Amino acid sequence: MREGPSGPVPPSHNPDLPPAGRVSLPAPHVLVADEDPVASGALAWLLREQGYQVTSVSERRRLIDALEHSRPDLLLVDVENLGPDGEQLLERVKRDERWRDVPIVVATPLPSNGKASAALVPPRVADDYVTKPFRVPELLARIHTQLRAQSELRSARAALAAARAELERAREDVANNRQIVDILNEVTGELSAAEIYRILVRRVSRALGLSRCSVVLASAGDAVGIVVASCEDLRTPNLEIRLERYPEIVAALENQRYVLVRDVQSDQLFEQVRKVWVEEAIDVPIRSVAALPFSIDRWRSGVLVLKSERYERNLTQYDVEFAETVLNAAVAAIKRAQALESTRADNRRLEALATTDPLTRLLNRRALLERLSREVDRAKRYQSLLTLLLLDIDHFKRINDERGHLVGDGVLRQIGALVEASVRTVDIAARYGGEEFVLILPETSQEGGIIFAERLRESIERYPFDATGEEPLHLTASIGVATFPSPRVDSTEDLFARADEALYRAKSSGRNQVRT
């Protein structure tokens, strides 16, 4: 939070604020856990100014009670006030079914050397971190991002639950009819719409003893329909037909009700079409016909058409009801497949949101720590080498101060692109925080890591960074290199510590260097 002459500057005076404050009713509820009453009060005031509901708790032992009574949407907790059993306390919160979806943002102190350090609380407990003293835009952006991710996750789960409930209702509706159950078992799998249409016409025609059954996609007012499935000829899908020759389809689409014609040779609906048959000398061997309209969504609708020939029986109301039950189940299966695919897409998007740095599109800190732990375990298991590079942009603060944060963000994006273009497919690139980046190089010795780091350092030094209309920027980077296993490197923590020490040596020796 920026300081004014008499305290924090209200967020409304800060032009760099993200749109996190523009929340819709009901306002998200944030629980602030901080034993410092001054800090807690300032945070509560800031968040309320942004439209959030805020509950503060100053005693660690009252955190669980506060969660039970306030039922917050997000927990913002100061890691320094958690005490020695703070990690276990937050793990208890995460394990509790009532709060498993409540994101936890942990405030961590910024070390005296000014560089970000490994989180004091592991990623399995905290969803995100923010350094102290707070920068208001960063704090609000992280809270906004976590609340948005939580909302999307809940929506995805609700959609999945609704899809499952719909499937259960469809199964219950047809429990008393074995033939329909058999058909449903075939169409309720994870099939495409085209596959469900083909199963529908084949099974309905077989159950009713009909030689003609088809699905035609069309909407009211269309001149042409598309036959997407037909038991008469399964080899010719997507056949176009002129709807003026099929009055039963036109009537079903216009009225959105089924049409049952027991005798096409005498029914008034076919009067004009019969004249065309006579004029064109067409022998139509159809005895009766039924058309059942359906709708998948606002853009897709159609008709299930049943026909009996001269030597077959007339279609009955029972045939229509049977076909309608199966058709409804098929449509539900198509909608369900769409809902499941939408849910999968949402889950993929949420996974990317949880593991990707939104600015550089590289892995974020949380995903990096998880991947690094797995890579170190793999190196131990296969007795292979693993090299880590810790890269810091030299004098980056000067860019923000002199050119502004928009230019600084643009530089970080370009650095991310350079890093991503430099690595192999097996390598792992991440933004560690601020202007620091981490590269994990599996199966790479220290010598190979140094060569790679020098090549990357030279690429950054030569690159003309776009400064949005101004003269291009020319930057340098300092890189620390550490390898696992090596002396004093037996764990993930050791690897990070040695790389951080090497980076410090590169900075102390004049920057724009690679050090081990």
Rosetta blueprint (number, residue, H / E / L):
1 M L
2 R L
3 E E
4 G E
5 P L
6 S L
7 G E
8 P E
9 V L
10 P L
11 P H
12 S H
13 H H
14 N L
15 P L
16 D L
17 L L
18 P L
19 P H
20 A H
21 G H
22 R L
23 V L
24 S L
25 L L
26 P L
27 A L
28 P L
29 H E
30 V E
31 L E
32 V E
33 A E
34 D L
35 E L
36 D L
37 P H
38 V H
39 A H
40 S H
41 G H
42 A H
43 L H
44 A H
45 W H
46 L H
47 L H
48 R H
49 E H
50 Q L
51 G L
52 Y L
53 Q E
54 V E
55 T E
56 S E
57 V E
58 S L
59 E L
60 R H
61 R H
62 R H
63 L H
64 I H
65 D H
66 A H
67 L H
68 E H
69 H H
70 S H
71 R L
72 P L
73 D L
74 L E
75 L E
76 L E
77 V E
78 D E
79 V H
80 E H
81 N H
82 L L
83 G L
84 P L
85 D L
86 G H
87 E H
88 Q H
89 L H
90 L H
91 E H
92 R H
93 V H
94 K H
95 R H
96 D L
97 E H
98 R H
99 W H
100 R L
101 D L
102 V L
103 P L
104 I E
105 V E
106 V E
107 A E
108 T E
109 P E
110 L L
111 P L
112 S L
113 N L
114 G L
115 K L
116 A L
117 S L
118 A L
119 A L
120 L L
121 V L
122 P L
123 P L
124 R L
125 V L
126 A L
127 D L
128 D E
129 Y E
130 V E
131 T E
132 K E
133 P L
134 F L
135 R L
136 V H
137 P H
138 E H
139 L H
140 L H
141 A H
142 R H
143 I H
144 H H
145 T H
146 Q H
147 L H
148 R H
149 A H
150 Q H
151 S H
152 E H
153 L H
154 R H
155 S H
156 A H
157 R H
158 A H
159 A H
160 L H
161 A H
162 A H
163 A H
164 R H
165 A H
166 E H
167 L H
168 E H
169 R H
170 A H
171 R H
172 E H
173 D H
174 V L
175 A L
176 N L
177 N L
178 R H
179 Q H
180 I H
181 V H
182 D H
183 I H
184 L H
185 N H
186 E H
187 V H
188 T L
189 G L
190 E L
191 L L
192 S L
193 A H
194 A H
195 E H
196 I H
197 Y H
198 R H
199 I H
200 L H
201 V H
202 R H
203 R H
204 V H
205 S H
206 R H
207 A H
208 L H
209 G L
210 L L
211 S L
212 R E
213 C E
214 S E
215 V E
216 V E
217 L E
218 A L
219 S L
220 A L
221 G L
222 D L
223 A L
224 V E
225 G E
226 I E
227 V E
228 V E
229 A E
230 S E
231 C L
232 E L
233 D L
234 L L
235 R L
236 T L
237 P L
238 N L
239 L E
240 E E
241 I E
242 R E
243 L H
244 E H
245 R H
246 Y L
247 P H
248 E H
249 I H
250 V H
251 A H
252 A H
253 L H
254 E H
255 N H
256 Q L
257 R L
258 Y L
259 V E
260 L E
261 V E
262 R L
263 D L
264 V L
265 Q L
266 S L
267 D L
268 Q H
269 L H
270 F H
271 E H
272 Q H
273 V H
274 R H
275 K H
276 V H
277 W H
278 V H
279 E H
280 E L
281 A L
282 I L
283 D L
284 V L
285 P L
286 I E
287 R E
288 S E
289 V E
290 A E
291 A E
292 L E
293 P E
294 F E
295 S E
296 I L
297 D L
298 R L
299 W L
300 R L
301 S E
302 G E
303 V E
304 L E
305 V E
306 L E
307 K E
308 S E
309 E E
310 R L
311 Y L
312 E L
313 R L
314 N L
315 L L
316 T L
317 Q H
318 Y H
319 D H
320 V H
321 E H
322 F H
323 A H
324 E H
325 T H
326 V H
327 L H
328 N H
329 A H
330 A H
331 V H
332 A H
333 A H
334 I H
335 K H
336 R H
337 A H
338 Q H
339 A H
340 L H
341 E H
342 S H
343 T H
344 R H
345 A H
346 D H
347 N H
348 R H
349 R H
350 L H
351 E H
352 A H
353 L H
354 A H
355 T H
356 T E
357 D L
358 P L
359 L L
360 T L
361 R L
362 L L
363 L E
364 N L
365 R H
366 R H
367 A H
368 L H
369 L H
370 E H
371 R H
372 L H
373 S H
374 R H
375 E H
376 V H
377 D H
378 R H
379 A H
380 K H
381 R H
382 Y H
383 Q L
384 S L
385 L L
386 L E
387 T E
388 L E
389 L E
390 L E
391 L E
392 D E
393 I E
394 D L
395 H L
396 F H
397 K H
398 R H
399 I H
400 N H
401 D H
402 E H
403 R H
404 G L
405 H H
406 L H
407 V H
408 G H
409 D H
410 G H
411 V H
412 L H
413 R H
414 Q H
415 I H
416 G H
417 A H
418 L H
419 V H
420 E H
421 A H
422 S H
423 V L
424 R L
425 T L
426 V L
427 D L
428 I E
429 A E
430 A E
431 R E
432 Y E
433 G E
434 G L
435 E L
436 E E
437 F E
438 V E
439 L E
440 I E
441 L E
442 P E
443 E L
444 T L
445 S L
446 Q H
447 E H
448 G H
449 G H
450 I H
451 I H
452 F H
453 A H
454 E H
455 R H
456 L H
457 R H
458 E H
459 S H
460 I H
461 E H
462 R H
463 Y L
464 P L
465 F E
466 D E
467 A E
468 T L
469 G L
470 E E
471 E E
472 P E
473 L E
474 H L
475 L L
476 T L
477 A E
478 S E
479 I E
480 G E
481 V E
482 A E
483 T E
484 F E
485 P L
486 S E
487 P L
488 R L
489 V E
490 D L
491 S L
492 T H
493 E H
494 D H
495 L H
496 F H
497 A H
498 R H
499 A H
500 D H
501 E H
502 A H
503 L H
504 Y H
505 R H
506 A H
507 K H
508 S H
509 S L
510 G L
511 R L
512 N L
513 Q L
514 V E
515 R E
516 T L
